[in-house]
Amino acid sequence: MLTVSNYHYIREDFKTKYPSIFGVTPLAFKKQLLLLQNQGEFIASKDLLDNAEQILSSK
């Protein structure tokens, strides 16, 4: 199974006149990556482009 995640904003703070734009701080991002590394295997977008069938068929 392939799960894809996309982060739009990784910033130290989100003090902005547009408060509806959400994101995570670098520390929160690091913590999420540390938790996710135990759930599967990280791949680069190039890996998916080069080996899509194999990756999509893997469990």
Secondary structure in CASP SS format (residue, H / E / C, confidence):
PFRMAT SS
TARGET T0000
AUTHOR 0000-0000-0000
METHOD secondary structure of the structure
MODEL  1
M C 1.00
L C 1.00
T C 1.00
V C 1.00
S C 1.00
N C 1.00
Y C 1.00
H C 1.00
Y C 1.00
I E 1.00
R C 1.00
E C 1.00
D C 1.00
F C 1.00
K C 1.00
T C 1.00
K C 1.00
Y C 1.00
P C 1.00
S C 1.00
I C 1.00
F C 1.00
G C 1.00
V E 1.00
T C 1.00
P H 1.00
L H 1.00
A H 1.00
F H 1.00
K H 1.00
K H 1.00
Q H 1.00
L H 1.00
L H 1.00
L H 1.00
L H 1.00
Q C 1.00
N C 1.00
Q C 1.00
G C 1.00
E C 1.00
F C 1.00
I C 1.00
A C 1.00
S H 1.00
K H 1.00
D H 1.00
L H 1.00
L H 1.00
D H 1.00
N C 1.00
A H 1.00
E H 1.00
Q H 1.00
I H 1.00
L H 1.00
S H 1.00
S C 1.00
K C 1.00
END
